[in-house]
Amino acid sequence: MHEYMSRVRVWGLSCPGFPEEVSRARRWTRDILRGSPLAEDAELIVSELSANAILHTASGQPSGTFHLALAVSPQVIALSVTDEGGTGTAPKVEHQDKEAEHGRGLGMVSAIAHRVVVHDSHGGHTVTAELFTEAGPTGGHPC
């Protein structure tokens, strides 16, 4: 393989922070991953992460935006949503009791994804969920 060639493909999408943009993010993800056995899981993850950005950060303000990145390689599909921050705490996976009405979204994402990572990102946060293919990132099988 040539040193400037890669089998990784990366797409990006910026969305205004309106609730109807969550369906746009799902559709975008579904279109890119058409035919992949991981497409439905990826669509659900993008939906949850996009909704969280709109509901819980400055991305949902009138002039707010959120940004999606989708990277696909033979080993992994990585889905990232970057919000505009504006909260005192970073997103975190919480395991709520059965009666809780909020706080289950990232727990659901972590149950579907093989790995979830949260990074501070220029005043906001980037949540990345990775779905490993059959081969996994190191040639093994996903847990």
MODELLER restraints for C-alpha pairs under 7 A, 6 or more apart:
rsr = mdl.restraints
at = mdl.atoms
rsr.add(forms.Gaussian(group=physical.xy_distance, feature=features.Distance(at['CA:7:A'], at['CA:73:A']), mean=5.99, stdev=0.5))
rsr.add(forms.Gaussian(group=physical.xy_distance, feature=features.Distance(at['CA:8:A'], at['CA:71:A']), mean=6.68, stdev=0.5))
rsr.add(forms.Gaussian(group=physical.xy_distance, feature=features.Distance(at['CA:8:A'], at['CA:72:A']), mean=5.55, stdev=0.5))
rsr.add(forms.Gaussian(group=physical.xy_distance, feature=features.Distance(at['CA:8:A'], at['CA:73:A']), mean=4.48, stdev=0.5))
rsr.add(forms.Gaussian(group=physical.xy_distance, feature=features.Distance(at['CA:9:A'], at['CA:71:A']), mean=5.61, stdev=0.5))
rsr.add(forms.Gaussian(group=physical.xy_distance, feature=features.Distance(at['CA:9:A'], at['CA:72:A']), mean=5.27, stdev=0.5))
rsr.add(forms.Gaussian(group=physical.xy_distance, feature=features.Distance(at['CA:9:A'], at['CA:73:A']), mean=6.57, stdev=0.5))
rsr.add(forms.Gaussian(group=physical.xy_distance, feature=features.Distance(at['CA:10:A'], at['CA:69:A']), mean=7.00, stdev=0.5))
rsr.add(forms.Gaussian(group=physical.xy_distance, feature=features.Distance(at['CA:10:A'], at['CA:70:A']), mean=5.59, stdev=0.5))
rsr.add(forms.Gaussian(group=physical.xy_distance, feature=features.Distance(at['CA:10:A'], at['CA:71:A']), mean=4.28, stdev=0.5))
rsr.add(forms.Gaussian(group=physical.xy_distance, feature=features.Distance(at['CA:10:A'], at['CA:72:A']), mean=6.43, stdev=0.5))
rsr.add(forms.Gaussian(group=physical.xy_distance, feature=features.Distance(at['CA:11:A'], at['CA:69:A']), mean=5.68, stdev=0.5))
rsr.add(forms.Gaussian(group=physical.xy_distance, feature=features.Distance(at['CA:11:A'], at['CA:70:A']), mean=5.19, stdev=0.5))
rsr.add(forms.Gaussian(group=physical.xy_distance, feature=features.Distance(at['CA:11:A'], at['CA:71:A']), mean=6.47, stdev=0.5))
rsr.add(forms.Gaussian(group=physical.xy_distance, feature=features.Distance(at['CA:12:A'], at['CA:68:A']), mean=5.56, stdev=0.5))
rsr.add(forms.Gaussian(group=physical.xy_distance, feature=features.Distance(at['CA:12:A'], at['CA:69:A']), mean=4.44, stdev=0.5))
rsr.add(forms.Gaussian(group=physical.xy_distance, feature=features.Distance(at['CA:12:A'], at['CA:70:A']), mean=6.38, stdev=0.5))
rsr.add(forms.Gaussian(group=physical.xy_distance, feature=features.Distance(at['CA:13:A'], at['CA:67:A']), mean=5.77, stdev=0.5))
rsr.add(forms.Gaussian(group=physical.xy_distance, feature=features.Distance(at['CA:13:A'], at['CA:68:A']), mean=5.11, stdev=0.5))
rsr.add(forms.Gaussian(group=physical.xy_distance, feature=features.Distance(at['CA:13:A'], at['CA:69:A']), mean=6.54, stdev=0.5))
rsr.add(forms.Gaussian(group=physical.xy_distance, feature=features.Distance(at['CA:14:A'], at['CA:65:A']), mean=6.87, stdev=0.5))
rsr.add(forms.Gaussian(group=physical.xy_distance, feature=features.Distance(at['CA:14:A'], at['CA:66:A']), mean=5.94, stdev=0.5))
rsr.add(forms.Gaussian(group=physical.xy_distance, feature=features.Distance(at['CA:14:A'], at['CA:67:A']), mean=4.38, stdev=0.5))
rsr.add(forms.Gaussian(group=physical.xy_distance, feature=features.Distance(at['CA:14:A'], at['CA:68:A']), mean=6.28, stdev=0.5))
rsr.add(forms.Gaussian(group=physical.xy_distance, feature=features.Distance(at['CA:15:A'], at['CA:21:A']), mean=6.43, stdev=0.5))
rsr.add(forms.Gaussian(group=physical.xy_distance, feature=features.Distance(at['CA:15:A'], at['CA:65:A']), mean=5.45, stdev=0.5))
rsr.add(forms.Gaussian(group=physical.xy_distance, feature=features.Distance(at['CA:15:A'], at['CA:66:A']), mean=5.48, stdev=0.5))
rsr.add(forms.Gaussian(group=physical.xy_distance, feature=features.Distance(at['CA:15:A'], at['CA:67:A']), mean=6.19, stdev=0.5))
rsr.add(forms.Gaussian(group=physical.xy_distance, feature=features.Distance(at['CA:16:A'], at['CA:64:A']), mean=6.02, stdev=0.5))
rsr.add(forms.Gaussian(group=physical.xy_distance, feature=features.Distance(at['CA:16:A'], at['CA:65:A']), mean=4.28, stdev=0.5))
rsr.add(forms.Gaussian(group=physical.xy_distance, feature=features.Distance(at['CA:16:A'], at['CA:66:A']), mean=6.52, stdev=0.5))
rsr.add(forms.Gaussian(group=physical.xy_distance, feature=features.Distance(at['CA:17:A'], at['CA:54:A']), mean=5.55, stdev=0.5))
rsr.add(forms.Gaussian(group=physical.xy_distance, feature=features.Distance(at['CA:17:A'], at['CA:59:A']), mean=5.16, stdev=0.5))
rsr.add(forms.Gaussian(group=physical.xy_distance, feature=features.Distance(at['CA:17:A'], at['CA:60:A']), mean=4.52, stdev=0.5))
rsr.add(forms.Gaussian(group=physical.xy_distance, feature=features.Distance(at['CA:17:A'], at['CA:61:A']), mean=6.63, stdev=0.5))
rsr.add(forms.Gaussian(group=physical.xy_distance, feature=features.Distance(at['CA:17:A'], at['CA:64:A']), mean=5.07, stdev=0.5))
rsr.add(forms.Gaussian(group=physical.xy_distance, feature=features.Distance(at['CA:17:A'], at['CA:65:A']), mean=4.59, stdev=0.5))
rsr.add(forms.Gaussian(group=physical.xy_distance, feature=features.Distance(at['CA:17:A'], at['CA:66:A']), mean=6.24, stdev=0.5))
rsr.add(forms.Gaussian(group=physical.xy_distance, feature=features.Distance(at['CA:18:A'], at['CA:54:A']), mean=6.98, stdev=0.5))
rsr.add(forms.Gaussian(group=physical.xy_distance, feature=features.Distance(at['CA:18:A'], at['CA:60:A']), mean=6.41, stdev=0.5))
rsr.add(forms.Gaussian(group=physical.xy_distance, feature=features.Distance(at['CA:19:A'], at['CA:54:A']), mean=6.90, stdev=0.5))
rsr.add(forms.Gaussian(group=physical.xy_distance, feature=features.Distance(at['CA:22:A'], at['CA:47:A']), mean=5.79, stdev=0.5))
rsr.add(forms.Gaussian(group=physical.xy_distance, feature=features.Distance(at['CA:22:A'], at['CA:50:A']), mean=5.82, stdev=0.5))
rsr.add(forms.Gaussian(group=physical.xy_distance, feature=features.Distance(at['CA:22:A'], at['CA:51:A']), mean=6.20, stdev=0.5))
rsr.add(forms.Gaussian(group=physical.xy_distance, feature=features.Distance(at['CA:25:A'], at['CA:46:A']), mean=6.77, stdev=0.5))
rsr.add(forms.Gaussian(group=physical.xy_distance, feature=features.Distance(at['CA:25:A'], at['CA:47:A']), mean=6.87, stdev=0.5))
rsr.add(forms.Gaussian(group=physical.xy_distance, feature=features.Distance(at['CA:26:A'], at['CA:43:A']), mean=5.16, stdev=0.5))
rsr.add(forms.Gaussian(group=physical.xy_distance, feature=features.Distance(at['CA:26:A'], at['CA:46:A']), mean=6.25, stdev=0.5))
rsr.add(forms.Gaussian(group=physical.xy_distance, feature=features.Distance(at['CA:26:A'], at['CA:47:A']), mean=5.80, stdev=0.5))
rsr.add(forms.Gaussian(group=physical.xy_distance, feature=features.Distance(at['CA:29:A'], at['CA:43:A']), mean=5.88, stdev=0.5))
rsr.add(forms.Gaussian(group=physical.xy_distance, feature=features.Distance(at['CA:30:A'], at['CA:39:A']), mean=6.00, stdev=0.5))
rsr.add(forms.Gaussian(group=physical.xy_distance, feature=features.Distance(at['CA:30:A'], at['CA:43:A']), mean=6.10, stdev=0.5))
rsr.add(forms.Gaussian(group=physical.xy_distance, feature=features.Distance(at['CA:33:A'], at['CA:39:A']), mean=5.34, stdev=0.5))
rsr.add(forms.Gaussian(group=physical.xy_distance, feature=features.Distance(at['CA:41:A'], at['CA:112:A']), mean=6.87, stdev=0.5))
rsr.add(forms.Gaussian(group=physical.xy_distance, feature=features.Distance(at['CA:45:A'], at['CA:109:A']), mean=5.78, stdev=0.5))
rsr.add(forms.Gaussian(group=physical.xy_distance, feature=features.Distance(at['CA:46:A'], at['CA:79:A']), mean=6.99, stdev=0.5))
rsr.add(forms.Gaussian(group=physical.xy_distance, feature=features.Distance(at['CA:48:A'], at['CA:105:A']), mean=6.28, stdev=0.5))
rsr.add(forms.Gaussian(group=physical.xy_distance, feature=features.Distance(at['CA:49:A'], at['CA:81:A']), mean=6.28, stdev=0.5))
rsr.add(forms.Gaussian(group=physical.xy_distance, feature=features.Distance(at['CA:50:A'], at['CA:81:A']), mean=6.57, stdev=0.5))
rsr.add(forms.Gaussian(group=physical.xy_distance, feature=features.Distance(at['CA:53:A'], at['CA:59:A']), mean=5.91, stdev=0.5))
rsr.add(forms.Gaussian(group=physical.xy_distance, feature=features.Distance(at['CA:53:A'], at['CA:60:A']), mean=6.87, stdev=0.5))
rsr.add(forms.Gaussian(group=physical.xy_distance, feature=features.Distance(at['CA:53:A'], at['CA:66:A']), mean=6.71, stdev=0.5))
rsr.add(forms.Gaussian(group=physical.xy_distance, feature=features.Distance(at['CA:53:A'], at['CA:83:A']), mean=5.36, stdev=0.5))
rsr.add(forms.Gaussian(group=physical.xy_distance, feature=features.Distance(at['CA:54:A'], at['CA:60:A']), mean=3.98, stdev=0.5))
rsr.add(forms.Gaussian(group=physical.xy_distance, feature=features.Distance(at['CA:57:A'], at['CA:83:A']), mean=6.69, stdev=0.5))
rsr.add(forms.Gaussian(group=physical.xy_distance, feature=features.Distance(at['CA:57:A'], at['CA:84:A']), mean=6.39, stdev=0.5))
rsr.add(forms.Gaussian(group=physical.xy_distance, feature=features.Distance(at['CA:57:A'], at['CA:85:A']), mean=5.21, stdev=0.5))
rsr.add(forms.Gaussian(group=physical.xy_distance, feature=features.Distance(at['CA:57:A'], at['CA:86:A']), mean=5.53, stdev=0.5))
rsr.add(forms.Gaussian(group=physical.xy_distance, feature=features.Distance(at['CA:57:A'], at['CA:87:A']), mean=6.06, stdev=0.5))
rsr.add(forms.Gaussian(group=physical.xy_distance, feature=features.Distance(at['CA:58:A'], at['CA:64:A']), mean=6.01, stdev=0.5))
rsr.add(forms.Gaussian(group=physical.xy_distance, feature=features.Distance(at['CA:58:A'], at['CA:84:A']), mean=5.35, stdev=0.5))
rsr.add(forms.Gaussian(group=physical.xy_distance, feature=features.Distance(at['CA:58:A'], at['CA:85:A']), mean=5.58, stdev=0.5))
rsr.add(forms.Gaussian(group=physical.xy_distance, feature=features.Distance(at['CA:58:A'], at['CA:86:A']), mean=5.09, stdev=0.5))
rsr.add(forms.Gaussian(group=physical.xy_distance, feature=features.Distance(at['CA:59:A'], at['CA:65:A']), mean=4.72, stdev=0.5))
rsr.add(forms.Gaussian(group=physical.xy_distance, feature=features.Distance(at['CA:59:A'], at['CA:66:A']), mean=5.69, stdev=0.5))
rsr.add(forms.Gaussian(group=physical.xy_distance, feature=features.Distance(at['CA:59:A'], at['CA:83:A']), mean=5.66, stdev=0.5))
rsr.add(forms.Gaussian(group=physical.xy_distance, feature=features.Distance(at['CA:59:A'], at['CA:84:A']), mean=5.10, stdev=0.5))
rsr.add(forms.Gaussian(group=physical.xy_distance, feature=features.Distance(at['CA:65:A'], at['CA:84:A']), mean=6.97, stdev=0.5))
rsr.add(forms.Gaussian(group=physical.xy_distance, feature=features.Distance(at['CA:66:A'], at['CA:81:A']), mean=6.87, stdev=0.5))
rsr.add(forms.Gaussian(group=physical.xy_distance, feature=features.Distance(at['CA:66:A'], at['CA:82:A']), mean=5.69, stdev=0.5))
rsr.add(forms.Gaussian(group=physical.xy_distance, feature=features.Distance(at['CA:66:A'], at['CA:83:A']), mean=4.87, stdev=0.5))
rsr.add(forms.Gaussian(group=physical.xy_distance, feature=features.Distance(at['CA:66:A'], at['CA:84:A']), mean=6.75, stdev=0.5))
rsr.add(forms.Gaussian(group=physical.xy_distance, feature=features.Distance(at['CA:67:A'], at['CA:81:A']), mean=5.55, stdev=0.5))
rsr.add(forms.Gaussian(group=physical.xy_distance, feature=features.Distance(at['CA:67:A'], at['CA:82:A']), mean=5.09, stdev=0.5))
rsr.add(forms.Gaussian(group=physical.xy_distance, feature=features.Distance(at['CA:67:A'], at['CA:83:A']), mean=6.73, stdev=0.5))
rsr.add(forms.Gaussian(group=physical.xy_distance, feature=features.Distance(at['CA:68:A'], at['CA:80:A']), mean=5.55, stdev=0.5))
rsr.add(forms.Gaussian(group=physical.xy_distance, feature=features.Distance(at['CA:68:A'], at['CA:81:A']), mean=4.59, stdev=0.5))
rsr.add(forms.Gaussian(group=physical.xy_distance, feature=features.Distance(at['CA:68:A'], at['CA:82:A']), mean=6.47, stdev=0.5))
rsr.add(forms.Gaussian(group=physical.xy_distance, feature=features.Distance(at['CA:69:A'], at['CA:79:A']), mean=5.89, stdev=0.5))
rsr.add(forms.Gaussian(group=physical.xy_distance, feature=features.Distance(at['CA:69:A'], at['CA:80:A']), mean=5.06, stdev=0.5))
rsr.add(forms.Gaussian(group=physical.xy_distance, feature=features.Distance(at['CA:69:A'], at['CA:81:A']), mean=6.59, stdev=0.5))
rsr.add(forms.Gaussian(group=physical.xy_distance, feature=features.Distance(at['CA:70:A'], at['CA:78:A']), mean=5.75, stdev=0.5))
rsr.add(forms.Gaussian(group=physical.xy_distance, feature=features.Distance(at['CA:70:A'], at['CA:79:A']), mean=4.77, stdev=0.5))
rsr.add(forms.Gaussian(group=physical.xy_distance, feature=features.Distance(at['CA:70:A'], at['CA:80:A']), mean=6.47, stdev=0.5))
rsr.add(forms.Gaussian(group=physical.xy_distance, feature=features.Distance(at['CA:71:A'], at['CA:77:A']), mean=5.73, stdev=0.5))
rsr.add(forms.Gaussian(group=physical.xy_distance, feature=features.Distance(at['CA:71:A'], at['CA:78:A']), mean=5.09, stdev=0.5))
rsr.add(forms.Gaussian(group=physical.xy_distance, feature=features.Distance(at['CA:71:A'], at['CA:79:A']), mean=6.65, stdev=0.5))
rsr.add(forms.Gaussian(group=physical.xy_distance, feature=features.Distance(at['CA:72:A'], at['CA:78:A']), mean=6.53, stdev=0.5))
rsr.add(forms.Gaussian(group=physical.xy_distance, feature=features.Distance(at['CA:75:A'], at['CA:132:A']), mean=5.89, stdev=0.5))
rsr.add(forms.Gaussian(group=physical.xy_distance, feature=features.Distance(at['CA:75:A'], at['CA:133:A']), mean=5.20, stdev=0.5))
rsr.add(forms.Gaussian(group=physical.xy_distance, feature=features.Distance(at['CA:75:A'], at['CA:135:A']), mean=5.90, stdev=0.5))
rsr.add(forms.Gaussian(group=physical.xy_distance, feature=features.Distance(at['CA:75:A'], at['CA:136:A']), mean=5.05, stdev=0.5))
rsr.add(forms.Gaussian(group=physical.xy_distance, feature=features.Distance(at['CA:75:A'], at['CA:137:A']), mean=4.97, stdev=0.5))
rsr.add(forms.Gaussian(group=physical.xy_distance, feature=features.Distance(at['CA:76:A'], at['CA:130:A']), mean=6.52, stdev=0.5))
rsr.add(forms.Gaussian(group=physical.xy_distance, feature=features.Distance(at['CA:76:A'], at['CA:131:A']), mean=5.59, stdev=0.5))
rsr.add(forms.Gaussian(group=physical.xy_distance, feature=features.Distance(at['CA:76:A'], at['CA:132:A']), mean=4.39, stdev=0.5))
rsr.add(forms.Gaussian(group=physical.xy_distance, feature=features.Distance(at['CA:76:A'], at['CA:133:A']), mean=5.52, stdev=0.5))
rsr.add(forms.Gaussian(group=physical.xy_distance, feature=features.Distance(at['CA:76:A'], at['CA:136:A']), mean=6.62, stdev=0.5))
rsr.add(forms.Gaussian(group=physical.xy_distance, feature=features.Distance(at['CA:76:A'], at['CA:137:A']), mean=6.39, stdev=0.5))
rsr.add(forms.Gaussian(group=physical.xy_distance, feature=features.Distance(at['CA:77:A'], at['CA:130:A']), mean=5.70, stdev=0.5))
rsr.add(forms.Gaussian(group=physical.xy_distance, feature=features.Distance(at['CA:77:A'], at['CA:131:A']), mean=5.14, stdev=0.5))
rsr.add(forms.Gaussian(group=physical.xy_distance, feature=features.Distance(at['CA:77:A'], at['CA:132:A']), mean=6.42, stdev=0.5))
rsr.add(forms.Gaussian(group=physical.xy_distance, feature=features.Distance(at['CA:78:A'], at['CA:128:A']), mean=6.57, stdev=0.5))
rsr.add(forms.Gaussian(group=physical.xy_distance, feature=features.Distance(at['CA:78:A'], at['CA:129:A']), mean=5.77, stdev=0.5))
rsr.add(forms.Gaussian(group=physical.xy_distance, feature=features.Distance(at['CA:78:A'], at['CA:130:A']), mean=4.44, stdev=0.5))
rsr.add(forms.Gaussian(group=physical.xy_distance, feature=features.Distance(at['CA:78:A'], at['CA:131:A']), mean=6.42, stdev=0.5))
rsr.add(forms.Gaussian(group=physical.xy_distance, feature=features.Distance(at['CA:79:A'], at['CA:128:A']), mean=5.45, stdev=0.5))
rsr.add(forms.Gaussian(group=physical.xy_distance, feature=features.Distance(at['CA:79:A'], at['CA:129:A']), mean=5.29, stdev=0.5))
rsr.add(forms.Gaussian(group=physical.xy_distance, feature=features.Distance(at['CA:79:A'], at['CA:130:A']), mean=6.37, stdev=0.5))
rsr.add(forms.Gaussian(group=physical.xy_distance, feature=features.Distance(at['CA:80:A'], at['CA:126:A']), mean=6.37, stdev=0.5))
rsr.add(forms.Gaussian(group=physical.xy_distance, feature=features.Distance(at['CA:80:A'], at['CA:127:A']), mean=5.49, stdev=0.5))
rsr.add(forms.Gaussian(group=physical.xy_distance, feature=features.Distance(at['CA:80:A'], at['CA:128:A']), mean=4.16, stdev=0.5))
rsr.add(forms.Gaussian(group=physical.xy_distance, feature=features.Distance(at['CA:80:A'], at['CA:129:A']), mean=6.45, stdev=0.5))
rsr.add(forms.Gaussian(group=physical.xy_distance, feature=features.Distance(at['CA:81:A'], at['CA:126:A']), mean=5.49, stdev=0.5))
rsr.add(forms.Gaussian(group=physical.xy_distance, feature=features.Distance(at['CA:81:A'], at['CA:127:A']), mean=5.49, stdev=0.5))
rsr.add(forms.Gaussian(group=physical.xy_distance, feature=features.Distance(at['CA:81:A'], at['CA:128:A']), mean=6.63, stdev=0.5))
rsr.add(forms.Gaussian(group=physical.xy_distance, feature=features.Distance(at['CA:82:A'], at['CA:124:A']), mean=6.88, stdev=0.5))
rsr.add(forms.Gaussian(group=physical.xy_distance, feature=features.Distance(at['CA:82:A'], at['CA:125:A']), mean=5.56, stdev=0.5))
rsr.add(forms.Gaussian(group=physical.xy_distance, feature=features.Distance(at['CA:82:A'], at['CA:126:A']), mean=4.14, stdev=0.5))
rsr.add(forms.Gaussian(group=physical.xy_distance, feature=features.Distance(at['CA:82:A'], at['CA:127:A']), mean=6.52, stdev=0.5))
rsr.add(forms.Gaussian(group=physical.xy_distance, feature=features.Distance(at['CA:83:A'], at['CA:124:A']), mean=5.31, stdev=0.5))
rsr.add(forms.Gaussian(group=physical.xy_distance, feature=features.Distance(at['CA:83:A'], at['CA:125:A']), mean=5.56, stdev=0.5))
rsr.add(forms.Gaussian(group=physical.xy_distance, feature=features.Distance(at['CA:83:A'], at['CA:126:A']), mean=6.51, stdev=0.5))
rsr.add(forms.Gaussian(group=physical.xy_distance, feature=features.Distance(at['CA:84:A'], at['CA:123:A']), mean=6.40, stdev=0.5))
rsr.add(forms.Gaussian(group=physical.xy_distance, feature=features.Distance(at['CA:84:A'], at['CA:124:A']), mean=4.39, stdev=0.5))
rsr.add(forms.Gaussian(group=physical.xy_distance, feature=features.Distance(at['CA:85:A'], at['CA:123:A']), mean=5.57, stdev=0.5))
rsr.add(forms.Gaussian(group=physical.xy_distance, feature=features.Distance(at['CA:85:A'], at['CA:124:A']), mean=3.55, stdev=0.5))
rsr.add(forms.Gaussian(group=physical.xy_distance, feature=features.Distance(at['CA:85:A'], at['CA:125:A']), mean=6.10, stdev=0.5))
rsr.add(forms.Gaussian(group=physical.xy_distance, feature=features.Distance(at['CA:90:A'], at['CA:125:A']), mean=6.81, stdev=0.5))
rsr.add(forms.Gaussian(group=physical.xy_distance, feature=features.Distance(at['CA:91:A'], at['CA:118:A']), mean=6.99, stdev=0.5))
rsr.add(forms.Gaussian(group=physical.xy_distance, feature=features.Distance(at['CA:92:A'], at['CA:106:A']), mean=6.88, stdev=0.5))
rsr.add(forms.Gaussian(group=physical.xy_distance, feature=features.Distance(at['CA:93:A'], at['CA:106:A']), mean=5.01, stdev=0.5))
rsr.add(forms.Gaussian(group=physical.xy_distance, feature=features.Distance(at['CA:93:A'], at['CA:107:A']), mean=5.08, stdev=0.5))
rsr.add(forms.Gaussian(group=physical.xy_distance, feature=features.Distance(at['CA:94:A'], at['CA:103:A']), mean=6.32, stdev=0.5))
rsr.add(forms.Gaussian(group=physical.xy_distance, feature=features.Distance(at['CA:94:A'], at['CA:104:A']), mean=6.66, stdev=0.5))
rsr.add(forms.Gaussian(group=physical.xy_distance, feature=features.Distance(at['CA:94:A'], at['CA:107:A']), mean=5.75, stdev=0.5))
rsr.add(forms.Gaussian(group=physical.xy_distance, feature=features.Distance(at['CA:95:A'], at['CA:104:A']), mean=6.72, stdev=0.5))
rsr.add(forms.Gaussian(group=physical.xy_distance, feature=features.Distance(at['CA:95:A'], at['CA:107:A']), mean=6.08, stdev=0.5))
rsr.add(forms.Gaussian(group=physical.xy_distance, feature=features.Distance(at['CA:96:A'], at['CA:103:A']), mean=6.59, stdev=0.5))
rsr.add(forms.Gaussian(group=physical.xy_distance, feature=features.Distance(at['CA:96:A'], at['CA:104:A']), mean=6.35, stdev=0.5))
rsr.add(forms.Gaussian(group=physical.xy_distance, feature=features.Distance(at['CA:110:A'], at['CA:116:A']), mean=5.95, stdev=0.5))
rsr.add(forms.Gaussian(group=physical.xy_distance, feature=features.Distance(at['CA:113:A'], at['CA:129:A']), mean=5.87, stdev=0.5))
rsr.add(forms.Gaussian(group=physical.xy_distance, feature=features.Distance(at['CA:113:A'], at['CA:130:A']), mean=5.63, stdev=0.5))
rsr.add(forms.Gaussian(group=physical.xy_distance, feature=features.Distance(at['CA:113:A'], at['CA:131:A']), mean=5.21, stdev=0.5))
rsr.add(forms.Gaussian(group=physical.xy_distance, feature=features.Distance(at['CA:114:A'], at['CA:130:A']), mean=5.76, stdev=0.5))
rsr.add(forms.Gaussian(group=physical.xy_distance, feature=features.Distance(at['CA:114:A'], at['CA:131:A']), mean=5.42, stdev=0.5))
rsr.add(forms.Gaussian(group=physical.xy_distance, feature=features.Distance(at['CA:114:A'], at['CA:132:A']), mean=6.45, stdev=0.5))
rsr.add(forms.Gaussian(group=physical.xy_distance, feature=features.Distance(at['CA:115:A'], at['CA:129:A']), mean=5.77, stdev=0.5))
rsr.add(forms.Gaussian(group=physical.xy_distance, feature=features.Distance(at['CA:115:A'], at['CA:130:A']), mean=5.23, stdev=0.5))
rsr.add(forms.Gaussian(group=physical.xy_distance, feature=features.Distance(at['CA:116:A'], at['CA:128:A']), mean=5.62, stdev=0.5))
rsr.add(forms.Gaussian(group=physical.xy_distance, feature=features.Distance(at['CA:116:A'], at['CA:129:A']), mean=4.45, stdev=0.5))
rsr.add(forms.Gaussian(group=physical.xy_distance, feature=features.Distance(at['CA:116:A'], at['CA:130:A']), mean=6.42, stdev=0.5))
rsr.add(forms.Gaussian(group=physical.xy_distance, feature=features.Distance(at['CA:117:A'], at['CA:127:A']), mean=5.80, stdev=0.5))
rsr.add(forms.Gaussian(group=physical.xy_distance, feature=features.Distance(at['CA:117:A'], at['CA:128:A']), mean=5.24, stdev=0.5))
rsr.add(forms.Gaussian(group=physical.xy_distance, feature=features.Distance(at['CA:117:A'], at['CA:129:A']), mean=6.57, stdev=0.5))
rsr.add(forms.Gaussian(group=physical.xy_distance, feature=features.Distance(at['CA:118:A'], at['CA:125:A']), mean=6.79, stdev=0.5))
rsr.add(forms.Gaussian(group=physical.xy_distance, feature=features.Distance(at['CA:118:A'], at['CA:126:A']), mean=5.72, stdev=0.5))
rsr.add(forms.Gaussian(group=physical.xy_distance, feature=features.Distance(at['CA:118:A'], at['CA:127:A']), mean=4.53, stdev=0.5))
rsr.add(forms.Gaussian(group=physical.xy_distance, feature=features.Distance(at['CA:118:A'], at['CA:128:A']), mean=6.42, stdev=0.5))
rsr.add(forms.Gaussian(group=physical.xy_distance, feature=features.Distance(at['CA:119:A'], at['CA:125:A']), mean=5.59, stdev=0.5))
rsr.add(forms.Gaussian(group=physical.xy_distance, feature=features.Distance(at['CA:119:A'], at['CA:126:A']), mean=5.17, stdev=0.5))
rsr.add(forms.Gaussian(group=physical.xy_distance, feature=features.Distance(at['CA:119:A'], at['CA:127:A']), mean=6.50, stdev=0.5))
rsr.add(forms.Gaussian(group=physical.xy_distance, feature=features.Distance(at['CA:120:A'], at['CA:126:A']), mean=6.32, stdev=0.5))
rsr.add(forms.Gaussian(group=physical.xy_distance, feature=features.Distance(at['CA:132:A'], at['CA:142:A']), mean=6.36, stdev=0.5))
rsr.add(forms.Gaussian(group=physical.xy_distance, feature=features.Distance(at['CA:134:A'], at['CA:141:A']), mean=5.82, stdev=0.5))
rsr.add(forms.Gaussian(group=physical.xy_distance, feature=features.Distance(at['CA:134:A'], at['CA:142:A']), mean=6.87, stdev=0.5))
rsr.add(forms.Gaussian(group=physical.xy_distance, feature=features.Distance(at['CA:135:A'], at['CA:141:A']), mean=5.67, stdev=0.5))
rsr.add(forms.Gaussian(group=physical.xy_distance, feature=features.Distance(at['CA:136:A'], at['CA:142:A']), mean=5.81, stdev=0.5))
